[in-house]
């Protein structure tokens, strides 16, 4: 073989081997569908892929958090709507039972007390609602916010001379429930009437007059109402004054629900607590003990007193408005979390697309390159064959 032919054949073989390596690389891309099959293919793209993967993992983690939060807040919004309906029923019950159509018949009023008790129990069920065994209104705690066996007394209200509307009593006047109590027929509505002629207090609990009348003892004056229930008077009231309070379930939850982690390290508030909803604590509350209001209505109905029933309307309406306010706040939170979920879904889609574009091969381009490489190898093979044939002829000659 001549030197020229040998050089041509050697260069052609080198080029053919390079083209073979290129063909194998293109075939690998066509089989894997990826532009990058090992870090050495494109270190920069591999690094970008790692960043995209980290971003995608973070977004998906946030999506899991916000989706669960969305379920909790949506469920809370639904339960608040149901509680608002219960308070509307209580409001209608007051208006119906205090009207002239009842005729002051104690039997009708006492029968209606069962409806008030049902409203109380339904409120307890709503407020103790759980999702995945975690109370939605528990303020970050895992136990139910209300337990029927753990009770406390509401603030004392007074009706001067037994007439007119109720007002908050002096802060020195307060009802106390011992931890070791034996109270029954909960919730309780307690009515205490003072008679200065005998310096005695007539006590009515859930429509049952307690005998005998109670005489205040000690300083400050204290009334022992039995079964671990006492009333501290603080001072001697005016003749005919009537005092009211209720014994209802006491809040057992935390002070604040867990915040919802969203984009860029920001947070959104979680659900309102049961204490905010049913006891009116916090900046959005109205200071109404809703359970106490319903228990007071039940007590008035059990006592068969249409006047006392009518007096409960303002408190029931204020309790309904309190729940309505927090329902509106819950609705805003539902909208906020849903908006975050939509943003996260868009981010996930965008990052997934960028991640795929970064590593996935363009199949059209790969197939085109595969065809070009194959054709080039065929031409190079033919050329090598011709060089080799020419060299052989020259040799034979």
Secondary structure, DSSP 8 states (H G I E B T S, - for coil): --HHHHHHHHHHHHHHHHHHHHHHHHHHHHHH-BS-SSGGG-HHHHHHHHHHHHHHHHHHHHHHHHHHHHHHHHHHHHHHHHHHHHHHHHHHHHHHHTSGGGTT-HHHHHHHHHHHHHHHHHHHHHHT-EETTEETTSTT-SS-SEEEEEEEE---EEEGGG-S--EE--TT-EEEE-SS----SSSEEEEEEEETTTTEEEEEETTEEEEEEE--BTTTTEEEEETTEEEE-SS---TT-EEEEEEEEEE-S-SS---EE-GGG-EE-----HHHHHH--STT-----HHHHHHHHHHHHHTT-HHHHHHTHHHHHHHHHHHHHHHHHHHHHHHHHHHHHHHHHHHHHHHHHHHHHHHB--HHHHHHHHHHHHHHHHHHHHHHHHHHHHHHHHHH-
